Amino acid sequence: MTGPQGDEELRVTVRVKPGASRTTVGGRHGDRLVVAVTAKPVDGKATEAALRAVAEAFGVSRSSVTLVTGATSRDKVIGIAGPGQALASRLDELLRR
């Protein structure tokens, strides 16, 4: 998928772990990228924290990261807009942590 500035959208399946002692992005839960956040799963706070953490981990702005599915689930699909090859390389790095 191509975005407004010619960027591509990478879809990433993540497993959110709310209530963690610190926010981290990396590792695997099955085939999903693990996103641990300090926020509690109340009123979408953990989801928003996860989206911010993913944006930071991929080096893109928060507005480049969208929730595709999973608003109330720990398993979510997130869309990340940016240069396709760079995003895919970063995803590989994060999954290996």
Backbone as XML, in Angstrom:
<?xml version="1.0"?>
<chain id="A" units="angstrom">
  <residue number="1" name="MET">
    <atom name="N" x="0.843" y="-1.178" z="0.000"/>
    <atom name="CA" x="0.000" y="0.000" z="0.000"/>
    <atom name="C" x="0.889" y="1.242" z="0.000"/>
  </residue>
  <residue number="2" name="THR">
    <atom name="N" x="0.548" y="2.261" z="-0.739"/>
    <atom name="CA" x="1.350" y="3.464" z="-0.831"/>
    <atom name="C" x="0.619" y="4.625" z="-0.187"/>
  </residue>
  <residue number="3" name="GLY">
    <atom name="N" x="1.353" y="5.424" z="0.593"/>
    <atom name="CA" x="0.774" y="6.555" z="1.307"/>
    <atom name="C" x="0.881" y="7.839" z="0.516"/>
  </residue>
  <residue number="4" name="PRO">
    <atom name="N" x="0.537" y="8.978" z="1.148"/>
    <atom name="CA" x="0.466" y="10.263" z="0.466"/>
    <atom name="C" x="1.791" y="10.771" z="-0.092"/>
  </residue>
  <residue number="5" name="GLN">
    <atom name="N" x="2.924" y="10.516" z="0.563"/>
    <atom name="CA" x="4.210" y="10.987" z="0.059"/>
    <atom name="C" x="4.988" y="9.880" z="-0.627"/>
  </residue>
  <residue number="6" name="GLY">
    <atom name="N" x="4.302" y="8.876" z="-1.132"/>
    <atom name="CA" x="4.983" y="7.776" z="-1.776"/>
    <atom name="C" x="5.491" y="6.741" z="-0.789"/>
  </residue>
  <residue number="7" name="ASP">
    <atom name="N" x="5.225" y="6.983" z="0.496"/>
    <atom name="CA" x="5.612" y="6.007" z="1.512"/>
    <atom name="C" x="4.718" y="4.786" z="1.398"/>
  </residue>
  <residue number="8" name="GLU">
    <atom name="N" x="5.230" y="3.680" z="1.894"/>
    <atom name="CA" x="4.445" y="2.454" z="1.929"/>
    <atom name="C" x="3.898" y="2.259" z="3.326"/>
  </residue>
  <residue number="9" name="GLU">
    <atom name="N" x="2.875" y="1.411" z="3.434"/>
    <atom name="CA" x="2.356" y="1.079" z="4.750"/>
    <atom name="C" x="2.721" y="-0.363" z="5.055"/>
  </residue>
  <residue number="10" name="LEU">
    <atom name="N" x="3.452" y="-0.539" z="6.148"/>
    <atom name="CA" x="3.798" y="-1.862" z="6.637"/>
    <atom name="C" x="2.766" y="-2.229" z="7.689"/>
  </residue>
  <residue number="11" name="ARG">
    <atom name="N" x="2.152" y="-3.388" z="7.540"/>
    <atom name="CA" x="1.201" y="-3.866" z="8.552"/>
    <atom name="C" x="1.925" y="-4.829" z="9.475"/>
  </residue>
  <residue number="12" name="VAL">
    <atom name="N" x="1.839" y="-4.558" z="10.765"/>
    <atom name="CA" x="2.545" y="-5.336" z="11.772"/>
    <atom name="C" x="1.537" y="-5.851" z="12.791"/>
  </residue>
  <residue number="13" name="THR">
    <atom name="N" x="1.596" y="-7.149" z="13.082"/>
    <atom name="CA" x="0.768" y="-7.734" z="14.127"/>
    <atom name="C" x="1.558" y="-7.660" z="15.424"/>
  </residue>
  <residue number="14" name="VAL">
    <atom name="N" x="0.957" y="-7.068" z="16.449"/>
    <atom name="CA" x="1.654" y="-6.898" z="17.721"/>
    <atom name="C" x="0.875" y="-7.544" z="18.855"/>
  </residue>
  <residue number="15" name="ARG">
    <atom name="N" x="1.606" y="-7.873" z="19.917"/>
    <atom name="CA" x="1.024" y="-8.366" z="21.165"/>
    <atom name="C" x="1.348" y="-7.311" z="22.214"/>
  </residue>
  <residue number="16" name="VAL">
    <atom name="N" x="0.327" y="-6.640" z="22.737"/>
    <atom name="CA" x="0.523" y="-5.589" z="23.731"/>
    <atom name="C" x="0.478" y="-6.192" z="25.121"/>
  </residue>
  <residue number="17" name="LYS">
    <atom name="N" x="1.461" y="-5.824" z="25.932"/>
    <atom name="CA" x="1.518" y="-6.253" z="27.329"/>
    <atom name="C" x="1.380" y="-5.011" z="28.205"/>
  </residue>
  <residue number="18" name="PRO">
    <atom name="N" x="0.149" y="-4.680" z="28.619"/>
    <atom name="CA" x="-0.066" y="-3.484" z="29.434"/>
    <atom name="C" x="0.398" y="-3.691" z="30.875"/>
  </residue>
  <residue number="19" name="GLY">
    <atom name="N" x="0.647" y="-2.579" z="31.566"/>
    <atom name="CA" x="1.028" y="-2.649" z="32.973"/>
    <atom name="C" x="2.446" y="-3.123" z="33.211"/>
  </residue>
  <residue number="20" name="ALA">
    <atom name="N" x="3.307" y="-3.022" z="32.212"/>
    <atom name="CA" x="4.710" y="-3.442" z="32.356"/>
    <atom name="C" x="5.469" y="-2.427" z="33.209"/>
  </residue>
  <residue number="21" name="SER">
    <atom name="N" x="6.616" y="-2.817" z="33.713"/>
    <atom name="CA" x="7.414" y="-1.907" z="34.533"/>
    <atom name="C" x="8.055" y="-0.800" z="33.701"/>
  </residue>
  <residue number="22" name="ARG">
    <atom name="N" x="8.264" y="-1.071" z="32.395"/>
    <atom name="CA" x="8.774" y="-0.040" z="31.488"/>
    <atom name="C" x="8.284" y="-0.331" z="30.075"/>
  </residue>
  <residue number="23" name="THR">
    <atom name="N" x="8.310" y="0.684" z="29.234"/>
    <atom name="CA" x="7.855" y="0.548" z="27.854"/>
    <atom name="C" x="9.003" y="0.039" z="26.996"/>
  </residue>
  <residue number="24" name="THR">
    <atom name="N" x="8.754" y="-1.066" z="26.279"/>
    <atom name="CA" x="9.746" y="-1.631" z="25.369"/>
    <atom name="C" x="9.049" y="-2.164" z="24.119"/>
  </residue>
  <residue number="25" name="VAL">
    <atom name="N" x="9.784" y="-2.189" z="23.031"/>
    <atom name="CA" x="9.304" y="-2.785" z="21.788"/>
    <atom name="C" x="10.379" y="-3.752" z="21.324"/>
  </residue>
  <residue number="26" name="GLY">
    <atom name="N" x="10.019" y="-5.020" z="21.218"/>
    <atom name="CA" x="10.982" y="-6.000" z="20.741"/>
    <atom name="C" x="10.677" y="-7.390" z="21.258"/>
  </residue>
  <residue number="27" name="GLY">
    <atom name="N" x="11.112" y="-8.374" z="20.499"/>
    <atom name="CA" x="10.865" y="-9.756" z="20.844"/>
    <atom name="C" x="9.639" y="-10.284" z="20.124"/>
  </residue>
  <residue number="28" name="ARG">
    <atom name="N" x="9.400" y="-11.569" z="20.347"/>
    <atom name="CA" x="8.288" y="-12.250" z="19.669"/>
    <atom name="C" x="7.335" y="-12.874" z="20.667"/>
  </residue>
  <residue number="29" name="HIS">
    <atom name="N" x="6.091" y="-12.906" z="20.283"/>
    <atom name="CA" x="5.058" y="-13.713" z="20.944"/>
    <atom name="C" x="4.408" y="-14.468" z="19.796"/>
  </residue>
  <residue number="30" name="GLY">
    <atom name="N" x="4.889" y="-15.676" z="19.528"/>
    <atom name="CA" x="4.469" y="-16.378" z="18.308"/>
    <atom name="C" x="5.033" y="-15.642" z="17.115"/>
  </residue>
  <residue number="31" name="ASP">
    <atom name="N" x="4.160" y="-15.190" z="16.220"/>
    <atom name="CA" x="4.600" y="-14.421" z="15.054"/>
    <atom name="C" x="4.388" y="-12.924" z="15.239"/>
  </residue>
  <residue number="32" name="ARG">
    <atom name="N" x="4.035" y="-12.507" z="16.451"/>
    <atom name="CA" x="3.721" y="-11.103" z="16.719"/>
    <atom name="C" x="4.883" y="-10.381" z="17.397"/>
  </residue>
  <residue number="33" name="LEU">
    <atom name="N" x="5.016" y="-9.090" z="17.124"/>
    <atom name="CA" x="5.986" y="-8.219" z="17.775"/>
    <atom name="C" x="5.454" y="-7.856" z="19.154"/>
  </residue>
  <residue number="34" name="VAL">
    <atom name="N" x="6.284" y="-7.960" z="20.173"/>
    <atom name="CA" x="5.865" y="-7.651" z="21.545"/>
    <atom name="C" x="6.066" y="-6.162" z="21.815"/>
  </residue>
  <residue number="35" name="VAL">
    <atom name="N" x="4.999" y="-5.527" z="22.342"/>
    <atom name="CA" x="5.045" y="-4.128" z="22.754"/>
    <atom name="C" x="4.579" y="-4.081" z="24.202"/>
  </residue>
  <residue number="36" name="ALA">
    <atom name="N" x="5.514" y="-3.837" z="25.120"/>
    <atom name="CA" x="5.179" y="-3.728" z="26.538"/>
    <atom name="C" x="5.028" y="-2.250" z="26.875"/>
  </residue>
  <residue number="37" name="VAL">
    <atom name="N" x="3.947" y="-1.897" z="27.564"/>
    <atom name="CA" x="3.701" y="-0.501" z="27.935"/>
    <atom name="C" x="3.355" y="-0.409" z="29.412"/>
  </residue>
  <residue number="38" name="THR">
    <atom name="N" x="3.667" y="0.723" z="30.012"/>
    <atom name="CA" x="3.373" y="0.922" z="31.429"/>
    <atom name="C" x="1.905" y="1.241" z="31.663"/>
  </residue>
  <residue number="39" name="ALA">
    <atom name="N" x="1.223" y="1.751" z="30.647"/>
    <atom name="CA" x="-0.183" y="2.137" z="30.784"/>
    <atom name="C" x="-1.062" y="0.919" z="31.062"/>
  </residue>
  <residue number="40" name="LYS">
    <atom name="N" x="-2.104" y="1.134" z="31.826"/>
    <atom name="CA" x="-3.093" y="0.091" z="32.119"/>
    <atom name="C" x="-4.100" y="0.023" z="30.973"/>
  </residue>
  <residue number="41" name="PRO">
    <atom name="N" x="-4.731" y="-1.139" z="30.773"/>
    <atom name="CA" x="-5.702" y="-1.288" z="29.680"/>
    <atom name="C" x="-7.061" y="-0.683" z="30.042"/>
  </residue>
  <residue number="42" name="VAL">
    <atom name="N" x="-7.069" y="0.637" z="30.254"/>
    <atom name="CA" x="-8.293" y="1.344" z="30.636"/>
    <atom name="C" x="-8.511" y="2.501" z="29.665"/>
  </residue>
  <residue number="43" name="ASP">
    <atom name="N" x="-9.700" y="2.588" z="29.110"/>
    <atom name="CA" x="-10.072" y="3.702" z="28.225"/>
    <atom name="C" x="-9.112" y="3.894" z="27.056"/>
  </residue>
  <residue number="44" name="GLY">
    <atom name="N" x="-8.558" y="2.808" z="26.529"/>
    <atom name="CA" x="-7.682" y="2.894" z="25.362"/>
    <atom name="C" x="-6.290" y="3.429" z="25.645"/>
  </residue>
  <residue number="45" name="LYS">
    <atom name="N" x="-5.947" y="3.610" z="26.920"/>
    <atom name="CA" x="-4.636" y="4.181" z="27.254"/>
    <atom name="C" x="-3.489" y="3.254" z="26.855"/>
  </residue>
  <residue number="46" name="ALA">
    <atom name="N" x="-3.633" y="1.957" z="27.045"/>
    <atom name="CA" x="-2.576" y="1.027" z="26.662"/>
    <atom name="C" x="-2.411" y="0.986" z="25.145"/>
  </residue>
  <residue number="47" name="THR">
    <atom name="N" x="-3.513" y="1.052" z="24.423"/>
    <atom name="CA" x="-3.439" y="1.059" z="22.963"/>
    <atom name="C" x="-2.711" y="2.302" z="22.473"/>
  </residue>
  <residue number="48" name="GLU">
    <atom name="N" x="-3.058" y="3.457" z="22.997"/>
    <atom name="CA" x="-2.397" y="4.701" z="22.589"/>
    <atom name="C" x="-0.911" y="4.664" z="22.947"/>
  </residue>
  <residue number="49" name="ALA">
    <atom name="N" x="-0.597" y="4.155" z="24.129"/>
    <atom name="CA" x="0.807" y="4.041" z="24.533"/>
    <atom name="C" x="1.556" y="3.106" z="23.593"/>
  </residue>
  <residue number="50" name="ALA">
    <atom name="N" x="0.917" y="2.021" z="23.176"/>
    <atom name="CA" x="1.541" y="1.072" z="22.246"/>
    <atom name="C" x="1.800" y="1.730" z="20.896"/>
  </residue>
  <residue number="51" name="LEU">
    <atom name="N" x="0.853" y="2.513" z="20.409"/>
    <atom name="CA" x="1.032" y="3.190" z="19.122"/>
    <atom name="C" x="2.182" y="4.192" z="19.193"/>
  </residue>
  <residue number="52" name="ARG">
    <atom name="N" x="2.281" y="4.921" z="20.304"/>
    <atom name="CA" x="3.386" y="5.873" z="20.485"/>
    <atom name="C" x="4.727" y="5.131" z="20.549"/>
  </residue>
  <residue number="53" name="ALA">
    <atom name="N" x="4.754" y="4.013" z="21.272"/>
    <atom name="CA" x="5.987" y="3.237" z="21.411"/>
    <atom name="C" x="6.434" y="2.668" z="20.063"/>
  </residue>
  <residue number="54" name="VAL">
    <atom name="N" x="5.492" y="2.180" z="19.274"/>
    <atom name="CA" x="5.819" y="1.644" z="17.952"/>
    <atom name="C" x="6.358" y="2.758" z="17.052"/>
  </residue>
  <residue number="55" name="ALA">
    <atom name="N" x="5.733" y="3.925" z="17.089"/>
    <atom name="CA" x="6.211" y="5.055" z="16.279"/>
    <atom name="C" x="7.657" y="5.385" z="16.636"/>
  </residue>
  <residue number="56" name="GLU">
    <atom name="N" x="7.953" y="5.442" z="17.928"/>
    <atom name="CA" x="9.317" y="5.753" z="18.365"/>
    <atom name="C" x="10.293" y="4.658" z="17.936"/>
  </residue>
  <residue number="57" name="ALA">
    <atom name="N" x="9.903" y="3.404" z="18.109"/>
    <atom name="CA" x="10.778" y="2.286" z="17.765"/>
    <atom name="C" x="11.096" y="2.238" z="16.270"/>
  </residue>
  <residue number="58" name="PHE">
    <atom name="N" x="10.147" y="2.657" z="15.438"/>
    <atom name="CA" x="10.359" y="2.636" z="13.987"/>
    <atom name="C" x="10.889" y="3.964" z="13.455"/>
  </residue>
  <residue number="59" name="GLY">
    <atom name="N" x="11.018" y="4.962" z="14.330"/>
    <atom name="CA" x="11.569" y="6.250" z="13.915"/>
    <atom name="C" x="10.649" y="7.053" z="13.020"/>
  </residue>
  <residue number="60" name="VAL">
    <atom name="N" x="9.341" y="6.925" z="13.255"/>
    <atom name="CA" x="8.364" y="7.692" z="12.478"/>
    <atom name="C" x="7.513" y="8.516" z="13.435"/>
  </residue>
  <residue number="61" name="SER">
    <atom name="N" x="6.771" y="9.474" z="12.900"/>
    <atom name="CA" x="5.898" y="10.286" z="13.740"/>
    <atom name="C" x="4.693" y="9.462" z="14.191"/>
  </residue>
  <residue number="62" name="ARG">
    <atom name="N" x="4.096" y="9.860" z="15.284"/>
    <atom name="CA" x="2.914" y="9.158" z="15.794"/>
    <atom name="C" x="1.798" y="9.152" z="14.745"/>
  </residue>
  <residue number="63" name="SER">
    <atom name="N" x="1.690" y="10.209" z="13.956"/>
    <atom name="CA" x="0.630" y="10.283" z="12.941"/>
    <atom name="C" x="0.844" y="9.284" z="11.804"/>
  </residue>
  <residue number="64" name="SER">
    <atom name="N" x="2.039" y="8.701" z="11.713"/>
    <atom name="CA" x="2.320" y="7.689" z="10.686"/>
    <atom name="C" x="1.919" y="6.292" z="11.125"/>
  </residue>
  <residue number="65" name="VAL">
    <atom name="N" x="1.447" y="6.165" z="12.370"/>
    <atom name="CA" x="1.086" y="4.860" z="12.926"/>
    <atom name="C" x="-0.417" y="4.829" z="13.193"/>
  </residue>
  <residue number="66" name="THR">
    <atom name="N" x="-1.094" y="3.821" z="12.623"/>
    <atom name="CA" x="-2.542" y="3.714" z="12.805"/>
    <atom name="C" x="-2.919" y="2.332" z="13.299"/>
  </residue>
  <residue number="67" name="LEU">
    <atom name="N" x="-3.985" y="2.288" z="14.062"/>
    <atom name="CA" x="-4.537" y="1.018" z="14.519"/>
    <atom name="C" x="-5.467" y="0.505" z="13.429"/>
  </residue>
  <residue number="68" name="VAL">
    <atom name="N" x="-5.186" y="-0.692" z="12.920"/>
    <atom name="CA" x="-6.013" y="-1.285" z="11.864"/>
    <atom name="C" x="-7.109" y="-2.137" z="12.495"/>
  </residue>
  <residue number="69" name="THR">
    <atom name="N" x="-6.730" y="-3.037" z="13.383"/>
    <atom name="CA" x="-7.703" y="-3.869" z="14.098"/>
    <atom name="C" x="-7.212" y="-4.127" z="15.513"/>
  </residue>
  <residue number="70" name="GLY">
    <atom name="N" x="-8.144" y="-4.454" z="16.403"/>
    <atom name="CA" x="-7.794" y="-4.896" z="17.743"/>
    <atom name="C" x="-7.878" y="-3.846" z="18.827"/>
  </residue>
  <residue number="71" name="ALA">
    <atom name="N" x="-8.792" y="-2.904" z="18.716"/>
    <atom name="CA" x="-8.890" y="-1.817" z="19.693"/>
    <atom name="C" x="-9.012" y="-2.319" z="21.125"/>
  </residue>
  <residue number="72" name="THR">
    <atom name="N" x="-9.718" y="-3.413" z="21.360"/>
    <atom name="CA" x="-9.923" y="-3.901" z="22.731"/>
    <atom name="C" x="-9.208" y="-5.222" z="23.000"/>
  </residue>
  <residue number="73" name="SER">
    <atom name="N" x="-8.323" y="-5.609" z="22.118"/>
    <atom name="CA" x="-7.606" y="-6.878" z="22.251"/>
    <atom name="C" x="-6.126" y="-6.628" z="22.523"/>
  </residue>
  <residue number="74" name="ARG">
    <atom name="N" x="-5.457" y="-7.589" z="23.132"/>
    <atom name="CA" x="-4.007" y="-7.486" z="23.296"/>
    <atom name="C" x="-3.299" y="-7.707" z="21.967"/>
  </residue>
  <residue number="75" name="ASP">
    <atom name="N" x="-3.929" y="-8.444" z="21.064"/>
    <atom name="CA" x="-3.378" y="-8.668" z="19.725"/>
    <atom name="C" x="-3.961" y="-7.626" z="18.790"/>
  </residue>
  <residue number="76" name="LYS">
    <atom name="N" x="-3.084" y="-6.866" z="18.143"/>
    <atom name="CA" x="-3.516" y="-5.770" z="17.281"/>
    <atom name="C" x="-2.778" y="-5.825" z="15.951"/>
  </residue>
  <residue number="77" name="VAL">
    <atom name="N" x="-3.376" y="-5.237" z="14.940"/>
    <atom name="CA" x="-2.691" y="-5.016" z="13.672"/>
    <atom name="C" x="-2.518" y="-3.508" z="13.550"/>
  </residue>
  <residue number="78" name="ILE">
    <atom name="N" x="-1.266" y="-3.107" z="13.336"/>
    <atom name="CA" x="-0.915" y="-1.694" z="13.264"/>
    <atom name="C" x="-0.349" y="-1.408" z="11.882"/>
  </residue>
  <residue number="79" name="GLY">
    <atom name="N" x="-0.743" y="-0.280" z="11.299"/>
    <atom name="CA" x="-0.187" y="0.176" z="10.029"/>
    <atom name="C" x="0.855" y="1.246" z="10.296"/>
  </residue>
  <residue number="80" name="ILE">
    <atom name="N" x="2.014" y="1.116" z="9.660"/>
    <atom name="CA" x="3.100" y="2.082" z="9.830"/>
    <atom name="C" x="3.470" y="2.616" z="8.455"/>
  </residue>
  <residue number="81" name="ALA">
    <atom name="N" x="3.328" y="3.928" z="8.258"/>
    <atom name="CA" x="3.653" y="4.545" z="6.974"/>
    <atom name="C" x="5.088" y="5.033" z="6.998"/>
  </residue>
  <residue number="82" name="GLY">
    <atom name="N" x="5.811" y="4.746" z="5.926"/>
    <atom name="CA" x="7.199" y="5.177" z="5.830"/>
    <atom name="C" x="7.880" y="4.473" z="4.682"/>
  </residue>
  <residue number="83" name="PRO">
    <atom name="N" x="9.192" y="4.663" z="4.575"/>
    <atom name="CA" x="9.940" y="3.989" z="3.504"/>
    <atom name="C" x="9.938" y="2.481" z="3.737"/>
  </residue>
  <residue number="84" name="GLY">
    <atom name="N" x="9.341" y="1.741" z="2.821"/>
    <atom name="CA" x="9.088" y="0.316" z="2.972"/>
    <atom name="C" x="10.267" y="-0.535" z="3.382"/>
  </residue>
  <residue number="85" name="GLN">
    <atom name="N" x="11.392" y="-0.386" z="2.703"/>
    <atom name="CA" x="12.556" y="-1.227" z="3.004"/>
    <atom name="C" x="13.092" y="-0.938" z="4.397"/>
  </residue>
  <residue number="86" name="ALA">
    <atom name="N" x="13.127" y="0.319" z="4.785"/>
    <atom name="CA" x="13.642" y="0.693" z="6.105"/>
    <atom name="C" x="12.730" y="0.143" z="7.199"/>
  </residue>
  <residue number="87" name="LEU">
    <atom name="N" x="11.416" y="0.211" z="6.978"/>
    <atom name="CA" x="10.474" y="-0.313" z="7.972"/>
    <atom name="C" x="10.611" y="-1.823" z="8.119"/>
  </residue>
  <residue number="88" name="ALA">
    <atom name="N" x="10.742" y="-2.523" z="6.994"/>
    <atom name="CA" x="10.870" y="-3.980" z="7.031"/>
    <atom name="C" x="12.162" y="-4.387" z="7.740"/>
  </residue>
  <residue number="89" name="SER">
    <atom name="N" x="13.247" y="-3.673" z="7.496"/>
    <atom name="CA" x="14.520" y="-3.970" z="8.154"/>
    <atom name="C" x="14.416" y="-3.746" z="9.653"/>
  </residue>
  <residue number="90" name="ARG">
    <atom name="N" x="13.773" y="-2.656" z="10.037"/>
    <atom name="CA" x="13.616" y="-2.360" z="11.458"/>
    <atom name="C" x="12.748" y="-3.417" z="12.139"/>
  </residue>
  <residue number="91" name="LEU">
    <atom name="N" x="11.694" y="-3.862" z="11.463"/>
    <atom name="CA" x="10.839" y="-4.908" z="12.020"/>
    <atom name="C" x="11.654" y="-6.171" z="12.277"/>
  </residue>
  <residue number="92" name="ASP">
    <atom name="N" x="12.494" y="-6.549" z="11.324"/>
    <atom name="CA" x="13.339" y="-7.739" z="11.504"/>
    <atom name="C" x="14.233" y="-7.589" z="12.733"/>
  </residue>
  <residue number="93" name="GLU">
    <atom name="N" x="14.829" y="-6.402" z="12.903"/>
    <atom name="CA" x="15.690" y="-6.137" z="14.068"/>
    <atom name="C" x="14.897" y="-6.303" z="15.366"/>
  </residue>
  <residue number="94" name="LEU">
    <atom name="N" x="13.727" y="-5.713" z="15.416"/>
    <atom name="CA" x="12.913" y="-5.746" z="16.644"/>
    <atom name="C" x="12.448" y="-7.151" z="16.976"/>
  </residue>
  <residue number="95" name="LEU">
    <atom name="N" x="12.097" y="-7.924" z="15.978"/>
    <atom name="CA" x="11.638" y="-9.295" z="16.222"/>
    <atom name="C" x="12.764" y="-10.180" z="16.759"/>
  </residue>
  <residue number="96" name="ARG">
    <atom name="N" x="14.011" y="-9.857" z="16.429"/>
    <atom name="CA" x="15.150" y="-10.657" z="16.891"/>
    <atom name="C" x="15.569" y="-10.346" z="18.320"/>
  </residue>
  <residue number="97" name="ARG">
    <atom name="N" x="15.032" y="-9.302" z="18.923"/>
    <atom name="CA" x="15.429" y="-8.931" z="20.295"/>
    <atom name="C" x="14.965" y="-9.945" z="21.289"/>
  </residue>
</chain>
